[in-house]
Amino acid sequence: MKLSPIVISLLDTDLYKFNMDQVIFHKHTDLCGQYFFKCRNKGVVFTKEMTEEIEAQIDHLCTLRFTKDELDYLRSIRFIKNDYVEFLRLWRPIRDYVKVSRSDSGELKIVVDGPLFSAMQFEIYLLEIVNEVYFRMQYDYKELLASAKEKLDKKIKALNDGTYTFKFAEFGARRRLSREWEDIVIKRLATETDKCIGTSNVYFAMKYNLTPIGTYAHEYVQMYQGIDRIPLAYTNHYAMRDWYDEYLGDNGTALTDTVTTDLFLMDFNRSMVNNYTGVRHDSGDPYEWGEKMIRHYKSYGVDPKTKLLLFSDSLDFDRAQALYDYFKDKTKVSFGIGTFCSNDTFADALNIVIKLQYVNGRPVAKLSDTPGKAMCKDENYLEYLRRSVAFRLDREK
């Protein structure tokens, strides 16, 4: 089964890829990274035909270049700088950086290995390719599409009849059913409701004149673990400092859980509280996290209603509404909803990730506030990181 090209534009990725890459381009071009694919679902089998199609789609991806219109659009984003856009004029995805294989049991293996400023860009493209290949070749795609449309109709009705009253951004690129379906979802949410404030997908933000939304991901903080001169328990401090130096308070929503939120709060001092417009939740109990952030703001005399809590951890619309009802009178609240926008069908969605595991040959890891989300190729390093974090928490509490 030969599929049409899945990725047709290098803008078909999440905004935070450009945000993070710009910092790397300006400050850390010496870093090299290795990323590894993982499917967290049990019992998922990728066939030989699927693997061959994934390889063919990556071949096509690596023929793409940014067009003049796409580069001009990136320039129009106020915090994307012209020298970085000029770099993207020259940049291209290099096929040699990506290795794909399949085990005898049908486990898909993907490794991306190259200069970090280039290797990091593959993540979203590859997840889009893997997800669409799997669902088109594993199921009757027309039946999936019909069930997705039925569920979207119900969501739009609920967004318009007062069942759902919150604002949100579409964050669905990485696990979408297909590019075709994400296109339909974003267009309908943006034109048939007043609740969708934007999308993380830069291509569709440009296509539908929406706000592109995103700041940085766990990999951005993780990469500082690979820099020799930075103590492990202070990587978040240096990551936030570089981010502020690059954006001067613009583009300022901080991700809290790369090395636990408790450690993050040690670095989220008065200066950083003032410099960042808000924080993003991606693991752990969202209610406990939100209350912890509100207490932290108040400890510095900052009105929490002037700051944003952005929730993005495996949200569906009902969970988002419950969080909104709980926090709406305490602080600004917004949501990034991914899979339940772009791949809500009768079939179970894939929980697939591509995570940074090595920087300059050194292991790196995310601890997060949900232990099961930790992913590291080196268990000894993961334990060392945990001890480093615990030591600082104990020493500076």
Contacts in CASP RR format, 6 or more apart in sequence:
PFRMAT RR
TARGET T0000
AUTHOR 0000-0000-0000
METHOD contacts of the structure
MODEL  1
MKLSPIVISLLDTDLYKFNMDQVIFHKHTDLCGQYFFKCRNKGVVFTKEM
TEEIEAQIDHLCTLRFTKDELDYLRSIRFIKNDYVEFLRLWRPIRDYVKV
SRSDSGELKIVVDGPLFSAMQFEIYLLEIVNEVYFRMQYDYKELLASAKE
KLDKKIKALNDGTYTFKFAEFGARRRLSREWEDIVIKRLATETDKCIGTS
NVYFAMKYNLTPIGTYAHEYVQMYQGIDRIPLAYTNHYAMRDWYDEYLGD
NGTALTDTVTTDLFLMDFNRSMVNNYTGVRHDSGDPYEWGEKMIRHYKSY
GVDPKTKLLLFSDSLDFDRAQALYDYFKDKTKVSFGIGTFCSNDTFADAL
NIVIKLQYVNGRPVAKLSDTPGKAMCKDENYLEYLRRSVAFRLDREK
1 49 0 8 1.000
1 53 0 8 1.000
1 136 0 8 1.000
1 137 0 8 1.000
2 53 0 8 1.000
2 56 0 8 1.000
3 53 0 8 1.000
3 57 0 8 1.000
3 132 0 8 1.000
3 133 0 8 1.000
3 136 0 8 1.000
3 137 0 8 1.000
5 57 0 8 1.000
5 60 0 8 1.000
6 57 0 8 1.000
6 60 0 8 1.000
6 128 0 8 1.000
6 129 0 8 1.000
6 132 0 8 1.000
6 133 0 8 1.000
6 178 0 8 1.000
6 179 0 8 1.000
7 57 0 8 1.000
7 60 0 8 1.000
7 61 0 8 1.000
7 64 0 8 1.000
7 125 0 8 1.000
7 128 0 8 1.000
7 129 0 8 1.000
7 179 0 8 1.000
8 64 0 8 1.000
8 179 0 8 1.000
9 64 0 8 1.000
9 67 0 8 1.000
9 70 0 8 1.000
9 203 0 8 1.000
10 64 0 8 1.000
10 65 0 8 1.000
10 66 0 8 1.000
10 70 0 8 1.000
10 93 0 8 1.000
11 66 0 8 1.000
11 70 0 8 1.000
11 73 0 8 1.000
11 74 0 8 1.000
11 202 0 8 1.000
11 203 0 8 1.000
11 206 0 8 1.000
12 124 0 8 1.000
12 125 0 8 1.000
12 128 0 8 1.000
12 173 0 8 1.000
12 179 0 8 1.000
12 201 0 8 1.000
12 202 0 8 1.000
12 203 0 8 1.000
12 204 0 8 1.000
13 121 0 8 1.000
13 124 0 8 1.000
13 125 0 8 1.000
13 173 0 8 1.000
13 201 0 8 1.000
13 202 0 8 1.000
13 203 0 8 1.000
14 124 0 8 1.000
14 171 0 8 1.000
14 173 0 8 1.000
14 174 0 8 1.000
14 200 0 8 1.000
14 201 0 8 1.000
14 202 0 8 1.000
14 214 0 8 1.000
15 77 0 8 1.000
15 200 0 8 1.000
15 201 0 8 1.000
15 202 0 8 1.000
15 205 0 8 1.000
15 212 0 8 1.000
15 213 0 8 1.000
15 214 0 8 1.000
16 200 0 8 1.000
16 214 0 8 1.000
16 215 0 8 1.000
16 216 0 8 1.000
16 217 0 8 1.000
17 120 0 8 1.000
17 121 0 8 1.000
17 123 0 8 1.000
17 124 0 8 1.000
18 74 0 8 1.000
18 80 0 8 1.000
18 84 0 8 1.000
18 202 0 8 1.000
19 79 0 8 1.000
19 214 0 8 1.000
19 215 0 8 1.000
19 216 0 8 1.000
19 251 0 8 1.000
20 120 0 8 1.000
20 216 0 8 1.000
20 217 0 8 1.000
20 219 0 8 1.000
20 220 0 8 1.000
21 84 0 8 1.000
21 117 0 8 1.000
21 120 0 8 1.000
21 121 0 8 1.000
22 80 0 8 1.000
22 81 0 8 1.000
22 84 0 8 1.000
22 246 0 8 1.000
23 220 0 8 1.000
23 242 0 8 1.000
23 243 0 8 1.000
23 246 0 8 1.000
24 31 0 8 1.000
24 116 0 8 1.000
24 117 0 8 1.000
24 120 0 8 1.000
24 223 0 8 1.000
25 84 0 8 1.000
25 87 0 8 1.000
25 117 0 8 1.000
26 84 0 8 1.000
26 246 0 8 1.000
27 242 0 8 1.000
27 245 0 8 1.000
27 246 0 8 1.000
28 116 0 8 1.000
28 117 0 8 1.000
28 223 0 8 1.000
28 227 0 8 1.000
29 115 0 8 1.000
29 117 0 8 1.000
30 360 0 8 1.000
31 115 0 8 1.000
31 116 0 8 1.000
31 117 0 8 1.000
31 223 0 8 1.000
31 226 0 8 1.000
31 227 0 8 1.000
31 359 0 8 1.000
31 360 0 8 1.000
32 113 0 8 1.000
32 114 0 8 1.000
32 115 0 8 1.000
32 116 0 8 1.000
32 119 0 8 1.000
32 359 0 8 1.000
32 360 0 8 1.000
32 361 0 8 1.000
33 112 0 8 1.000
33 113 0 8 1.000
33 114 0 8 1.000
33 115 0 8 1.000
33 116 0 8 1.000
33 119 0 8 1.000
33 120 0 8 1.000
33 223 0 8 1.000
33 356 0 8 1.000
33 358 0 8 1.000
33 359 0 8 1.000
33 360 0 8 1.000
33 361 0 8 1.000
34 111 0 8 1.000
34 112 0 8 1.000
34 113 0 8 1.000
34 114 0 8 1.000
34 119 0 8 1.000
34 356 0 8 1.000
34 357 0 8 1.000
34 358 0 8 1.000
34 359 0 8 1.000
34 361 0 8 1.000
35 111 0 8 1.000
35 112 0 8 1.000
35 113 0 8 1.000
35 119 0 8 1.000
35 120 0 8 1.000
35 122 0 8 1.000
35 123 0 8 1.000
35 354 0 8 1.000
35 355 0 8 1.000
35 356 0 8 1.000
35 357 0 8 1.000
36 109 0 8 1.000
36 110 0 8 1.000
36 111 0 8 1.000
36 354 0 8 1.000
36 355 0 8 1.000
36 357 0 8 1.000
36 377 0 8 1.000
37 108 0 8 1.000
37 109 0 8 1.000
37 110 0 8 1.000
37 111 0 8 1.000
37 126 0 8 1.000
37 130 0 8 1.000
37 352 0 8 1.000
37 353 0 8 1.000
37 354 0 8 1.000
38 352 0 8 1.000
38 353 0 8 1.000
38 354 0 8 1.000
38 355 0 8 1.000
38 375 0 8 1.000
39 107 0 8 1.000
39 108 0 8 1.000
39 350 0 8 1.000
39 351 0 8 1.000
39 352 0 8 1.000
40 351 0 8 1.000
40 352 0 8 1.000
40 353 0 8 1.000
41 348 0 8 1.000
41 350 0 8 1.000
41 351 0 8 1.000
41 352 0 8 1.000
44 134 0 8 1.000
44 350 0 8 1.000
45 105 0 8 1.000
45 106 0 8 1.000
46 54 0 8 1.000
46 102 0 8 1.000
46 106 0 8 1.000
46 107 0 8 1.000
46 108 0 8 1.000
46 134 0 8 1.000
47 106 0 8 1.000
47 137 0 8 1.000
48 102 0 8 1.000
49 137 0 8 1.000
50 108 0 8 1.000
50 133 0 8 1.000
50 134 0 8 1.000
50 137 0 8 1.000
50 138 0 8 1.000
51 100 0 8 1.000
51 101 0 8 1.000
51 102 0 8 1.000
51 108 0 8 1.000
53 133 0 8 1.000
53 137 0 8 1.000
54 100 0 8 1.000
54 108 0 8 1.000
54 129 0 8 1.000
54 130 0 8 1.000
54 133 0 8 1.000
55 100 0 8 1.000
57 129 0 8 1.000
57 133 0 8 1.000
58 95 0 8 1.000
58 98 0 8 1.000
58 100 0 8 1.000
58 126 0 8 1.000
58 129 0 8 1.000
59 95 0 8 1.000
61 93 0 8 1.000
61 125 0 8 1.000
61 129 0 8 1.000
62 92 0 8 1.000
62 93 0 8 1.000
62 94 0 8 1.000
62 95 0 8 1.000
64 92 0 8 1.000
64 93 0 8 1.000
65 92 0 8 1.000
66 74 0 8 1.000
66 88 0 8 1.000
66 89 0 8 1.000
66 91 0 8 1.000
70 206 0 8 1.000
71 85 0 8 1.000
71 88 0 8 1.000
71 89 0 8 1.000
73 202 0 8 1.000
73 206 0 8 1.000
74 80 0 8 1.000
74 85 0 8 1.000
74 88 0 8 1.000
74 202 0 8 1.000
75 82 0 8 1.000
75 85 0 8 1.000
77 212 0 8 1.000
78 250 0 8 1.000
79 247 0 8 1.000
79 250 0 8 1.000
79 251 0 8 1.000
91 118 0 8 1.000
91 121 0 8 1.000
93 118 0 8 1.000
93 121 0 8 1.000
93 122 0 8 1.000
93 125 0 8 1.000
94 118 0 8 1.000
97 112 0 8 1.000
97 113 0 8 1.000
97 114 0 8 1.000
97 118 0 8 1.000
97 119 0 8 1.000
97 122 0 8 1.000
98 110 0 8 1.000
98 111 0 8 1.000
98 112 0 8 1.000
98 122 0 8 1.000
98 126 0 8 1.000
99 110 0 8 1.000
99 111 0 8 1.000
99 112 0 8 1.000
99 113 0 8 1.000
100 108 0 8 1.000
100 109 0 8 1.000
100 110 0 8 1.000
101 109 0 8 1.000
102 108 0 8 1.000
102 109 0 8 1.000
103 109 0 8 1.000
108 130 0 8 1.000
110 126 0 8 1.000
110 130 0 8 1.000
110 354 0 8 1.000
112 119 0 8 1.000
112 122 0 8 1.000
112 123 0 8 1.000
112 126 0 8 1.000
112 354 0 8 1.000
113 119 0 8 1.000
116 223 0 8 1.000
116 359 0 8 1.000
120 219 0 8 1.000
120 356 0 8 1.000
122 354 0 8 1.000
123 174 0 8 1.000
123 219 0 8 1.000
123 354 0 8 1.000
124 173 0 8 1.000
124 174 0 8 1.000
126 354 0 8 1.000
127 173 0 8 1.000
127 174 0 8 1.000
127 175 0 8 1.000
127 352 0 8 1.000
127 353 0 8 1.000
127 354 0 8 1.000
128 173 0 8 1.000
128 174 0 8 1.000
128 176 0 8 1.000
128 179 0 8 1.000
130 350 0 8 1.000
130 352 0 8 1.000
131 174 0 8 1.000
131 175 0 8 1.000
131 176 0 8 1.000
131 177 0 8 1.000
131 343 0 8 1.000
131 350 0 8 1.000
131 352 0 8 1.000
132 176 0 8 1.000
132 177 0 8 1.000
132 178 0 8 1.000
132 179 0 8 1.000
134 350 0 8 1.000
135 141 0 8 1.000
135 144 0 8 1.000
135 177 0 8 1.000
135 178 0 8 1.000
135 343 0 8 1.000
135 347 0 8 1.000
135 350 0 8 1.000
136 178 0 8 1.000
139 347 0 8 1.000
141 178 0 8 1.000
143 346 0 8 1.000
144 177 0 8 1.000
144 345 0 8 1.000
144 346 0 8 1.000
144 347 0 8 1.000
145 177 0 8 1.000
145 181 0 8 1.000
145 345 0 8 1.000
147 345 0 8 1.000
147 346 0 8 1.000
148 177 0 8 1.000
148 181 0 8 1.000
148 343 0 8 1.000
148 344 0 8 1.000
148 345 0 8 1.000
149 184 0 8 1.000
151 344 0 8 1.000
151 345 0 8 1.000
152 184 0 8 1.000
152 185 0 8 1.000
152 188 0 8 1.000
152 344 0 8 1.000
155 164 0 8 1.000
155 317 0 8 1.000
156 188 0 8 1.000
156 189 0 8 1.000
156 192 0 8 1.000
156 193 0 8 1.000
157 163 0 8 1.000
158 164 0 8 1.000
158 317 0 8 1.000
159 189 0 8 1.000
159 193 0 8 1.000
159 195 0 8 1.000
159 317 0 8 1.000
160 192 0 8 1.000
160 193 0 8 1.000
163 321 0 8 1.000
164 195 0 8 1.000
164 317 0 8 1.000
164 320 0 8 1.000
164 321 0 8 1.000
165 321 0 8 1.000
165 324 0 8 1.000
166 195 0 8 1.000
166 320 0 8 1.000
166 321 0 8 1.000
166 324 0 8 1.000
166 328 0 8 1.000
166 333 0 8 1.000
166 334 0 8 1.000
166 335 0 8 1.000
167 195 0 8 1.000
167 196 0 8 1.000
167 197 0 8 1.000
167 334 0 8 1.000
167 335 0 8 1.000
168 195 0 8 1.000
168 196 0 8 1.000
168 197 0 8 1.000
168 320 0 8 1.000
168 334 0 8 1.000
168 335 0 8 1.000
168 336 0 8 1.000
168 337 0 8 1.000
169 196 0 8 1.000
169 197 0 8 1.000
169 198 0 8 1.000
169 199 0 8 1.000
169 200 0 8 1.000
169 211 0 8 1.000
169 213 0 8 1.000
169 334 0 8 1.000
169 335 0 8 1.000
169 336 0 8 1.000
169 337 0 8 1.000
170 182 0 8 1.000
170 185 0 8 1.000
170 186 0 8 1.000
170 189 0 8 1.000
170 196 0 8 1.000
170 198 0 8 1.000
170 199 0 8 1.000
170 200 0 8 1.000
170 201 0 8 1.000
170 336 0 8 1.000
170 337 0 8 1.000
170 338 0 8 1.000
170 341 0 8 1.000
170 342 0 8 1.000
171 199 0 8 1.000
171 200 0 8 1.000
171 213 0 8 1.000
171 312 0 8 1.000
171 336 0 8 1.000
171 337 0 8 1.000
171 338 0 8 1.000
171 341 0 8 1.000
172 182 0 8 1.000
172 200 0 8 1.000
172 201 0 8 1.000
172 337 0 8 1.000
172 338 0 8 1.000
172 339 0 8 1.000
172 341 0 8 1.000
172 342 0 8 1.000
172 343 0 8 1.000
173 182 0 8 1.000
173 200 0 8 1.000
173 201 0 8 1.000
173 342 0 8 1.000
174 338 0 8 1.000
174 352 0 8 1.000
175 338 0 8 1.000
175 339 0 8 1.000
175 342 0 8 1.000
175 343 0 8 1.000
175 349 0 8 1.000
175 350 0 8 1.000
175 351 0 8 1.000
175 352 0 8 1.000
176 182 0 8 1.000
176 342 0 8 1.000
176 343 0 8 1.000
177 342 0 8 1.000
177 343 0 8 1.000
177 345 0 8 1.000
181 342 0 8 1.000
181 343 0 8 1.000
182 201 0 8 1.000
182 204 0 8 1.000
182 342 0 8 1.000
183 204 0 8 1.000
183 207 0 8 1.000
185 341 0 8 1.000
185 342 0 8 1.000
186 196 0 8 1.000
186 199 0 8 1.000
186 201 0 8 1.000
186 204 0 8 1.000
186 208 0 8 1.000
186 210 0 8 1.000
187 208 0 8 1.000
189 195 0 8 1.000
189 196 0 8 1.000
189 341 0 8 1.000
190 196 0 8 1.000
190 198 0 8 1.000
190 208 0 8 1.000
190 210 0 8 1.000
196 210 0 8 1.000
197 211 0 8 1.000
197 213 0 8 1.000
197 334 0 8 1.000
198 205 0 8 1.000
198 210 0 8 1.000
198 211 0 8 1.000
198 212 0 8 1.000
198 213 0 8 1.000
199 205 0 8 1.000
199 208 0 8 1.000
199 210 0 8 1.000
199 211 0 8 1.000
199 212 0 8 1.000
199 213 0 8 1.000
200 212 0 8 1.000
200 213 0 8 1.000
200 214 0 8 1.000
200 336 0 8 1.000
201 212 0 8 1.000
202 212 0 8 1.000
204 210 0 8 1.000
205 211 0 8 1.000
205 212 0 8 1.000
205 213 0 8 1.000
206 212 0 8 1.000
213 336 0 8 1.000
214 251 0 8 1.000
214 253 0 8 1.000
215 251 0 8 1.000
215 252 0 8 1.000
215 253 0 8 1.000
215 254 0 8 1.000
215 255 0 8 1.000
215 280 0 8 1.000
216 239 0 8 1.000
216 243 0 8 1.000
216 255 0 8 1.000
217 255 0 8 1.000
218 255 0 8 1.000
218 257 0 8 1.000
218 258 0 8 1.000
218 282 0 8 1.000
218 355 0 8 1.000
218 356 0 8 1.000
218 366 0 8 1.000
218 368 0 8 1.000
219 355 0 8 1.000
219 356 0 8 1.000
220 239 0 8 1.000
220 243 0 8 1.000
220 255 0 8 1.000
221 235 0 8 1.000
221 236 0 8 1.000
221 239 0 8 1.000
221 255 0 8 1.000
221 258 0 8 1.000
221 259 0 8 1.000
222 235 0 8 1.000
222 258 0 8 1.000
222 356 0 8 1.000
222 359 0 8 1.000
222 364 0 8 1.000
222 365 0 8 1.000
222 366 0 8 1.000
223 239 0 8 1.000
223 356 0 8 1.000
223 359 0 8 1.000
223 364 0 8 1.000
224 230 0 8 1.000
224 235 0 8 1.000
224 236 0 8 1.000
224 238 0 8 1.000
224 239 0 8 1.000
225 232 0 8 1.000
225 235 0 8 1.000
225 359 0 8 1.000
225 362 0 8 1.000
225 363 0 8 1.000
225 364 0 8 1.000
225 365 0 8 1.000
225 385 0 8 1.000
226 359 0 8 1.000
226 360 0 8 1.000
226 361 0 8 1.000
226 362 0 8 1.000
226 364 0 8 1.000
227 235 0 8 1.000
227 238 0 8 1.000
227 359 0 8 1.000
227 360 0 8 1.000
230 238 0 8 1.000
231 388 0 8 1.000
232 384 0 8 1.000
232 385 0 8 1.000
232 388 0 8 1.000
232 389 0 8 1.000
233 259 0 8 1.000
233 263 0 8 1.000
233 388 0 8 1.000
233 389 0 8 1.000
233 391 0 8 1.000
233 392 0 8 1.000
234 267 0 8 1.000
234 392 0 8 1.000
235 258 0 8 1.000
235 259 0 8 1.000
236 258 0 8 1.000
236 259 0 8 1.000
236 263 0 8 1.000
236 264 0 8 1.000
236 267 0 8 1.000
237 267 0 8 1.000
240 254 0 8 1.000
240 267 0 8 1.000
240 268 0 8 1.000
240 272 0 8 1.000
240 276 0 8 1.000
243 252 0 8 1.000
243 254 0 8 1.000
244 272 0 8 1.000
244 275 0 8 1.000
244 276 0 8 1.000
249 275 0 8 1.000
249 276 0 8 1.000
249 277 0 8 1.000
252 275 0 8 1.000
252 276 0 8 1.000
252 277 0 8 1.000
252 278 0 8 1.000
253 276 0 8 1.000
253 277 0 8 1.000
253 278 0 8 1.000
253 279 0 8 1.000
253 280 0 8 1.000
253 308 0 8 1.000
253 310 0 8 1.000
254 264 0 8 1.000
254 268 0 8 1.000
254 272 0 8 1.000
254 276 0 8 1.000
254 278 0 8 1.000
254 279 0 8 1.000
254 280 0 8 1.000
255 279 0 8 1.000
255 280 0 8 1.000
255 282 0 8 1.000
256 264 0 8 1.000
256 265 0 8 1.000
256 268 0 8 1.000
256 279 0 8 1.000
256 280 0 8 1.000
256 281 0 8 1.000
256 282 0 8 1.000
256 289 0 8 1.000
256 293 0 8 1.000
257 264 0 8 1.000
257 281 0 8 1.000
257 282 0 8 1.000
257 283 0 8 1.000
257 284 0 8 1.000
257 366 0 8 1.000
257 367 0 8 1.000
257 368 0 8 1.000
257 369 0 8 1.000
258 264 0 8 1.000
258 366 0 8 1.000
258 367 0 8 1.000
258 368 0 8 1.000
259 366 0 8 1.000
259 367 0 8 1.000
259 385 0 8 1.000
259 389 0 8 1.000
260 367 0 8 1.000
260 368 0 8 1.000
260 369 0 8 1.000
260 389 0 8 1.000
261 289 0 8 1.000
261 292 0 8 1.000
261 369 0 8 1.000
262 393 0 8 1.000
263 389 0 8 1.000
263 392 0 8 1.000
263 393 0 8 1.000
265 292 0 8 1.000
265 296 0 8 1.000
266 392 0 8 1.000
266 393 0 8 1.000
266 396 0 8 1.000
268 276 0 8 1.000
268 279 0 8 1.000
268 296 0 8 1.000
270 300 0 8 1.000
273 296 0 8 1.000
273 297 0 8 1.000
273 300 0 8 1.000
273 302 0 8 1.000
273 307 0 8 1.000
274 302 0 8 1.000
277 307 0 8 1.000
277 308 0 8 1.000
278 307 0 8 1.000
278 308 0 8 1.000
278 309 0 8 1.000
278 310 0 8 1.000
279 293 0 8 1.000
279 307 0 8 1.000
279 308 0 8 1.000
279 309 0 8 1.000
279 310 0 8 1.000
280 310 0 8 1.000
280 311 0 8 1.000
280 312 0 8 1.000
281 289 0 8 1.000
281 290 0 8 1.000
281 309 0 8 1.000
281 310 0 8 1.000
281 311 0 8 1.000
281 312 0 8 1.000
281 313 0 8 1.000
282 312 0 8 1.000
282 313 0 8 1.000
282 368 0 8 1.000
283 313 0 8 1.000
283 368 0 8 1.000
283 369 0 8 1.000
283 370 0 8 1.000
283 373 0 8 1.000
284 313 0 8 1.000
284 368 0 8 1.000
284 369 0 8 1.000
284 370 0 8 1.000
285 369 0 8 1.000
286 311 0 8 1.000
286 313 0 8 1.000
286 323 0 8 1.000
287 323 0 8 1.000
287 326 0 8 1.000
289 369 0 8 1.000
290 309 0 8 1.000
290 327 0 8 1.000
290 331 0 8 1.000
293 304 0 8 1.000
293 307 0 8 1.000
293 309 0 8 1.000
293 331 0 8 1.000
294 304 0 8 1.000
294 330 0 8 1.000
294 331 0 8 1.000
297 303 0 8 1.000
297 304 0 8 1.000
297 307 0 8 1.000
297 331 0 8 1.000
298 304 0 8 1.000
304 330 0 8 1.000
304 331 0 8 1.000
305 330 0 8 1.000
305 331 0 8 1.000
305 332 0 8 1.000
306 332 0 8 1.000
307 331 0 8 1.000
307 332 0 8 1.000
308 331 0 8 1.000
308 332 0 8 1.000
308 333 0 8 1.000
308 334 0 8 1.000
309 327 0 8 1.000
309 331 0 8 1.000
309 332 0 8 1.000
309 333 0 8 1.000
309 334 0 8 1.000
310 334 0 8 1.000
310 335 0 8 1.000
310 336 0 8 1.000
311 320 0 8 1.000
311 323 0 8 1.000
311 333 0 8 1.000
311 334 0 8 1.000
311 335 0 8 1.000
311 336 0 8 1.000
312 335 0 8 1.000
312 336 0 8 1.000
312 337 0 8 1.000
314 339 0 8 1.000
315 335 0 8 1.000
315 336 0 8 1.000
315 337 0 8 1.000
315 338 0 8 1.000
315 340 0 8 1.000
316 337 0 8 1.000
316 340 0 8 1.000
317 337 0 8 1.000
317 340 0 8 1.000
320 335 0 8 1.000
320 337 0 8 1.000
323 333 0 8 1.000
323 335 0 8 1.000
324 333 0 8 1.000
324 335 0 8 1.000
327 333 0 8 1.000
339 349 0 8 1.000
343 349 0 8 1.000
353 375 0 8 1.000
355 366 0 8 1.000
355 375 0 8 1.000
356 364 0 8 1.000
357 363 0 8 1.000
357 364 0 8 1.000
357 365 0 8 1.000
357 375 0 8 1.000
357 376 0 8 1.000
357 377 0 8 1.000
358 364 0 8 1.000
358 377 0 8 1.000
363 376 0 8 1.000
363 377 0 8 1.000
363 378 0 8 1.000
363 381 0 8 1.000
363 382 0 8 1.000
364 376 0 8 1.000
365 374 0 8 1.000
365 375 0 8 1.000
365 376 0 8 1.000
365 378 0 8 1.000
365 381 0 8 1.000
365 382 0 8 1.000
365 385 0 8 1.000
366 373 0 8 1.000
366 374 0 8 1.000
366 375 0 8 1.000
366 376 0 8 1.000
367 374 0 8 1.000
367 385 0 8 1.000
367 386 0 8 1.000
367 389 0 8 1.000
368 374 0 8 1.000
374 382 0 8 1.000
376 382 0 8 1.000
376 385 0 8 1.000
END
